Amino acid sequence: MADLVTDTVHHNIHQRQSVGQLLEPAPSAEQLEKAFQAALTAPDHHRLKPTRFVVISADQRKMFGELLSDALADLGEADAVALERVKNHPARAPLLVLALTQFQPHAKVPHFEQVLSTGAAIQNLLLSLQAQGFSSIWRSGAVVESKLLKQSFGLAEDDLIAGIIYIGTAAKTITARSEIDTQNYVSYWKQ
Protein backbone atom coordinates (compact mmCIF):
# COMPACT_ATOMS: atom_id res chain seq x y z
CA MET A 1 0.00 0.00 0.00
CA ALA A 2 2.82 2.41 0.87
CA ASP A 3 4.38 1.87 -2.57
CA LEU A 4 1.09 2.75 -4.28
CA VAL A 5 0.76 5.98 -2.28
CA THR A 6 4.41 6.85 -2.91
CA ASP A 7 4.02 6.19 -6.63
CA THR A 8 0.87 8.33 -6.76
CA VAL A 9 2.56 11.23 -4.94
CA HIS A 10 5.62 11.05 -7.18
CA HIS A 11 3.49 10.81 -10.32
CA ASN A 12 1.57 13.94 -9.25
CA ILE A 13 4.82 15.83 -8.62
CA HIS A 14 6.40 14.77 -11.92
CA GLN A 15 3.33 15.66 -13.96
CA ARG A 16 2.79 19.14 -12.50
CA GLN A 17 3.24 21.79 -15.17
CA SER A 18 2.16 25.38 -15.65
CA VAL A 19 -0.89 25.63 -17.88
CA GLY A 20 -1.64 29.03 -19.41
CA GLN A 21 -5.05 28.35 -20.95
CA LEU A 22 -7.55 27.72 -18.15
CA LEU A 23 -11.31 27.32 -18.34
CA GLU A 24 -14.22 26.47 -16.04
CA PRO A 25 -14.69 24.61 -13.87
CA ALA A 26 -12.62 26.08 -11.08
CA PRO A 27 -12.30 24.33 -7.73
CA SER A 28 -15.28 24.43 -5.39
CA ALA A 29 -14.94 26.08 -1.98
CA GLU A 30 -14.32 22.65 -0.42
CA GLN A 31 -11.64 21.74 -2.97
CA LEU A 32 -9.95 25.09 -2.50
CA GLU A 33 -10.03 24.67 1.28
CA LYS A 34 -8.35 21.27 0.89
CA ALA A 35 -5.61 22.92 -1.19
CA PHE A 36 -5.12 25.71 1.37
CA GLN A 37 -4.87 23.13 4.15
CA ALA A 38 -2.12 21.39 2.17
CA ALA A 39 -0.39 24.70 1.40
CA LEU A 40 -0.19 25.74 5.01
CA THR A 41 1.65 22.56 6.02
CA ALA A 42 4.77 23.87 4.25
CA PRO A 43 8.02 24.10 6.23
CA ASP A 44 7.79 27.15 8.45
CA HIS A 45 10.60 27.86 10.93
CA HIS A 46 9.11 28.64 14.36
CA ARG A 47 5.64 28.37 12.80
CA LEU A 48 5.48 32.08 12.08
CA LYS A 49 2.93 31.58 9.27
CA PRO A 50 4.15 34.40 7.01
CA THR A 51 2.11 33.09 4.07
CA ARG A 52 -1.29 34.53 3.25
CA PHE A 53 -3.65 33.80 0.36
CA VAL A 54 -6.30 36.07 -1.14
CA VAL A 55 -8.94 34.54 -3.41
CA ILE A 56 -10.15 36.55 -6.42
CA SER A 57 -13.43 35.02 -7.60
CA ALA A 58 -14.73 35.01 -11.16
CA ASP A 59 -16.97 38.02 -10.57
CA GLN A 60 -14.07 40.02 -9.05
CA ARG A 61 -11.68 39.51 -11.97
CA LYS A 62 -12.64 42.67 -13.87
CA MET A 63 -12.18 44.87 -10.79
CA PHE A 64 -8.89 43.12 -10.01
CA GLY A 65 -7.73 43.73 -13.59
CA GLU A 66 -8.41 47.44 -13.18
CA LEU A 67 -6.39 47.39 -9.95
CA LEU A 68 -3.51 45.67 -11.77
CA SER A 69 -3.63 48.31 -14.50
CA ASP A 70 -3.61 51.11 -11.92
CA ALA A 71 -0.73 49.42 -10.10
CA LEU A 72 1.31 49.15 -13.28
CA ALA A 73 0.61 52.81 -14.06
CA ASP A 74 1.72 53.64 -10.52
CA LEU A 75 5.05 51.98 -11.36
CA GLY A 76 5.44 54.41 -14.25
CA GLU A 77 4.03 52.41 -17.17
CA ALA A 78 2.41 54.83 -19.62
CA ASP A 79 1.90 52.58 -22.65
CA ALA A 80 -1.85 52.18 -23.15
CA VAL A 81 -1.43 48.76 -24.79
CA ALA A 82 0.55 47.41 -21.80
CA LEU A 83 -1.99 48.83 -19.34
CA GLU A 84 -4.89 47.28 -21.25
CA ARG A 85 -3.07 43.95 -21.52
CA VAL A 86 -2.51 43.69 -17.75
CA LYS A 87 -6.12 44.75 -17.17
CA ASN A 88 -7.20 41.64 -19.10
CA HIS A 89 -4.83 39.20 -17.35
CA PRO A 90 -7.40 38.04 -14.76
CA ALA A 91 -9.68 36.80 -17.55
CA ARG A 92 -7.10 34.05 -18.27
CA ALA A 93 -8.61 31.78 -15.60
CA PRO A 94 -11.89 31.38 -13.73
CA LEU A 95 -10.21 31.73 -10.32
CA LEU A 96 -7.15 33.60 -9.07
CA VAL A 97 -5.29 33.40 -5.79
CA LEU A 98 -2.72 35.92 -4.64
CA ALA A 99 0.11 34.47 -2.56
CA LEU A 100 1.55 36.92 -0.06
CA THR A 101 4.45 36.94 2.37
CA GLN A 102 3.80 39.08 5.43
CA PHE A 103 7.12 39.08 7.22
CA GLN A 104 6.97 38.21 10.91
CA PRO A 105 9.71 39.63 13.12
CA HIS A 106 11.85 36.92 14.69
CA ALA A 107 15.53 36.98 15.68
CA LYS A 108 16.12 33.42 14.43
CA VAL A 109 14.02 33.46 11.25
CA PRO A 110 15.40 35.78 8.55
CA HIS A 111 13.18 37.11 5.79
CA PHE A 112 14.65 34.77 3.18
CA GLU A 113 13.42 31.74 5.17
CA GLN A 114 9.93 33.22 5.25
CA VAL A 115 10.03 33.77 1.49
CA LEU A 116 11.09 30.15 1.00
CA SER A 117 8.24 29.04 3.27
CA THR A 118 5.76 30.88 1.04
CA GLY A 119 7.31 29.26 -2.04
CA ALA A 120 6.90 25.82 -0.46
CA ALA A 121 3.29 26.68 0.45
CA ILE A 122 2.59 27.68 -3.15
CA GLN A 123 4.06 24.42 -4.43
CA ASN A 124 1.87 22.46 -1.99
CA LEU A 125 -1.14 24.45 -3.20
CA LEU A 126 -0.35 23.71 -6.85
CA LEU A 127 0.19 20.00 -6.17
CA SER A 128 -3.03 19.71 -4.18
CA LEU A 129 -5.01 21.43 -6.93
CA GLN A 130 -3.48 19.12 -9.52
CA ALA A 131 -4.24 16.03 -7.43
CA GLN A 132 -7.87 17.20 -7.42
CA GLY A 133 -7.92 17.48 -11.22
CA PHE A 134 -7.23 21.19 -11.74
CA SER A 135 -4.48 23.05 -13.56
CA SER A 136 -2.72 26.27 -12.68
CA ILE A 137 0.03 28.71 -13.49
CA TRP A 138 2.03 30.84 -11.04
CA ARG A 139 2.82 34.31 -12.40
CA SER A 140 4.34 37.49 -11.07
CA GLY A 141 5.83 40.31 -13.15
CA ALA A 142 6.71 43.89 -12.29
CA VAL A 143 3.20 44.66 -11.06
CA VAL A 144 3.70 42.64 -7.86
CA GLU A 145 6.25 45.25 -6.74
CA SER A 146 3.69 48.05 -6.82
CA LYS A 147 3.20 49.91 -3.55
CA LEU A 148 -0.38 50.61 -4.63
CA LEU A 149 -1.09 46.89 -5.11
CA LYS A 150 0.57 45.98 -1.81
CA GLN A 151 -1.43 48.65 0.04
CA SER A 152 -4.64 47.36 -1.54
CA PHE A 153 -4.04 44.04 0.22
CA GLY A 154 -2.90 45.47 3.55
CA LEU A 155 0.77 44.72 3.06
CA ALA A 156 3.69 46.69 4.42
CA GLU A 157 6.15 48.06 1.87
CA ASP A 158 8.72 45.31 2.54
CA ASP A 159 6.13 42.48 2.42
CA LEU A 160 5.88 40.51 -0.82
CA ILE A 161 3.30 39.52 -3.32
CA ALA A 162 4.88 36.19 -4.19
CA GLY A 163 2.66 35.72 -7.18
CA ILE A 164 -0.74 35.47 -8.75
CA ILE A 165 -1.90 31.88 -9.20
CA TYR A 166 -4.34 31.32 -12.05
CA ILE A 167 -6.53 28.24 -11.48
CA GLY A 168 -9.00 26.29 -13.57
CA THR A 169 -9.27 23.35 -15.93
CA ALA A 170 -6.74 22.93 -18.73
CA ALA A 171 -8.13 24.00 -22.11
CA LYS A 172 -6.04 21.32 -23.83
CA THR A 173 -3.95 18.30 -22.98
CA ILE A 174 -0.38 19.15 -22.07
CA THR A 175 2.45 16.89 -23.26
CA ALA A 176 3.94 14.92 -20.39
CA ARG A 177 7.15 16.26 -18.95
CA SER A 178 10.36 14.46 -19.96
CA GLU A 179 12.30 12.74 -17.24
CA ILE A 180 15.02 14.98 -15.82
CA ASP A 181 18.63 13.79 -15.75
CA THR A 182 19.47 14.69 -12.17
CA GLN A 183 23.21 14.23 -12.78
CA ASN A 184 23.27 17.74 -14.24
CA TYR A 185 21.88 19.21 -11.00
CA VAL A 186 22.96 16.95 -8.14
CA SER A 187 26.42 16.25 -6.79
CA TYR A 188 27.66 14.49 -3.70
CA TRP A 189 30.05 16.28 -1.39
CA LYS A 190 33.51 14.76 -1.15
CA GLN A 191 35.82 15.71 1.69
Secondary structure by P-SEA (a helix, b strand, c coil): caaaaaaaaaaaaaabbbbcccccccccaaaaaaaaaaaaccccccccccbbbbbbcccaaaaaaaaaaaaaaaaccccaaaaaaaaaccccccbbbbbbbcbbbbccccaaaaaaaaaaaaaaaaaaaaaabbbbbbbbccccccaaaaaaacccccccccbbbbbccccccccccccccccccbbbbcc
